[in-house]
Amino acid sequence: MATSKKAVPFFVLRHALQIFIAQKLEQYDSKSYSYNMKNLCTKWFNKWAQKAKLSNESLLEAINNLEKGLSAADLGSNLYKVRVQRSGKGKSSGFRTIIVYRNNDKAIFLYGFAKNEKSNIDKTELKYFKKLGNDLLALDAEQIADSLKKQILFDLEVSS
């Protein structure tokens, strides 16, 4: 006598899949996400940010705003102009930063300026930043680690 297999009802499979997905999503909470995402700046930008008294927290907030599409202008080639708030003032009277950004990979601050000192970057600067940005996005983990060690790049997640 042959035994017949009973089919598992669809709703049971769907429920099991929902539980599985929820468990996997818990593994990728915001802390592990930000740990994998590299938030960096160049040596020049690091010096400028210190002079401008910009905290790493405000720079990380700017990256968060970029990810949400707030206060950011897409300049092409993974390059963005993002507003950063001046302490005690609003974003409109604050700073403008140039960031090269690739989703879920890395964000690197390249350049910054006060809105009252400079209205925008020119075409020559834009071309240069696009080239620099593409070169930096091409760096692998070993090259980034070496650049951090040599203080060519700085990690915004580490207190300075």
C-alpha positions in Angstrom: 0.0 0.0 0.0 1.5 3.3 -1.1 1.5 6.2 1.4 0.4 9.5 0.2 2.1 12.7 1.2 -0.2 15.4 2.4 0.4 18.8 0.9 1.4 21.6 3.3 -1.1 24.4 3.2 0.1 27.5 1.5 -0.6 29.7 4.6 1.7 27.5 6.7 4.6 27.9 4.2 4.0 31.7 4.0 4.0 32.0 7.8 7.3 30.0 8.0 8.9 32.2 5.4 7.8 35.3 7.2 9.4 34.1 10.4 12.6 33.1 8.6 12.9 36.6 6.9 12.2 38.4 10.2 14.9 36.4 11.9 17.4 37.2 9.1 16.5 40.9 9.2 17.2 41.0 13.0 20.8 39.9 12.2 21.2 43.0 10.0 20.2 45.7 12.5 21.4 49.3 12.0 24.6 48.7 14.0 25.8 46.0 11.8 24.8 48.0 8.7 26.8 51.0 9.7 29.7 48.8 10.7 29.9 47.4 7.1 29.5 50.8 5.5 32.7 52.7 5.5 32.3 56.4 6.3 35.6 58.2 5.6 37.2 61.5 4.7 40.3 62.6 3.0 43.3 64.1 4.8 42.5 67.6 3.4 38.9 67.3 4.4 39.8 66.2 7.9 42.0 69.3 8.5 39.3 71.5 7.0 36.5 70.0 9.2 38.7 70.4 12.3 39.2 74.1 11.5 35.5 74.5 10.9 34.8 72.7 14.2 32.6 70.1 12.5 32.1 67.0 14.6 32.2 63.5 13.2 28.5 63.2 14.4 27.4 66.1 12.2 29.3 64.5 9.2 27.7 61.1 9.9 24.3 62.9 10.0 25.1 64.4 6.6 25.6 60.9 5.2 22.4 59.8 6.8 20.6 62.8 5.1 22.2 61.8 1.8 20.9 58.3 2.1 17.4 59.7 2.8 17.7 62.2 -0.1 17.6 65.3 2.1 19.8 68.4 1.6 21.7 66.7 -1.2 22.4 67.4 -4.9 23.4 64.7 -7.2 26.5 65.9 -9.2 26.8 62.6 -11.2 29.4 59.9 -11.0 28.5 59.0 -7.4 29.3 62.5 -6.4 27.0 64.6 -4.1 26.9 68.1 -2.7 25.5 67.8 0.8 24.6 70.5 3.3 26.1 70.3 6.8 24.7 72.4 9.6 27.0 74.9 11.3 26.8 74.5 15.0 24.2 76.9 16.4 22.9 77.8 12.9 20.7 76.2 10.3 21.8 74.3 7.2 21.2 77.2 4.8 23.9 79.3 6.6 26.2 76.2 7.1 28.7 74.3 5.0 28.6 72.5 1.7 30.5 69.3 1.4 31.4 67.1 -1.6 30.9 63.4 -0.9 31.6 60.4 -3.1 29.0 57.8 -2.1 28.1 54.3 -3.1 25.1 52.8 -1.4 26.0 50.0 1.2 29.7 50.5 0.4 31.4 53.7 1.3 30.9 57.4 1.7 34.0 59.6 1.5 34.1 63.4 2.2 36.4 65.0 -0.4 35.9 68.8 0.0 34.0 71.3 2.1 33.4 75.1 2.0 31.3 77.7 3.8 28.4 79.0 1.8 29.3 82.6 2.7 32.9 82.0 1.3 32.1 80.3 -1.9 28.9 79.9 -3.8 29.7 76.6 -5.6 32.5 74.5 -7.1 33.4 75.3 -10.7 33.5 72.8 -13.7 37.3 72.1 -13.3 36.9 71.3 -9.7 33.9 69.1 -10.5 35.8 67.2 -13.1 38.7 66.7 -10.6 36.4 65.5 -7.8 34.6 63.0 -10.1 38.0 61.5 -11.0 39.2 61.4 -7.4 35.9 60.0 -6.3 36.0 57.1 -8.8 39.5 56.3 -7.8 38.6 56.2 -4.1 35.5 54.1 -4.8 37.7 51.6 -6.6 39.8 51.0 -3.5 39.4 47.5 -2.0 39.4 46.8 1.8 43.2 46.2 2.0 43.9 49.5 0.2 41.5 51.4 2.5 43.1 49.8 5.6 46.6 50.9 4.2 45.3 54.4 3.5 43.9 54.6 7.1 47.2 53.5 8.5 49.1 56.1 6.5 46.5 58.7 7.4 45.6 59.5 3.8 42.0 58.6 4.8 40.3 59.0 8.1 37.5 56.9 9.6 34.6 59.0 10.8 33.4 56.2 13.1 36.6 56.5 15.1 36.9 59.4 17.6 39.7 61.8 16.6 
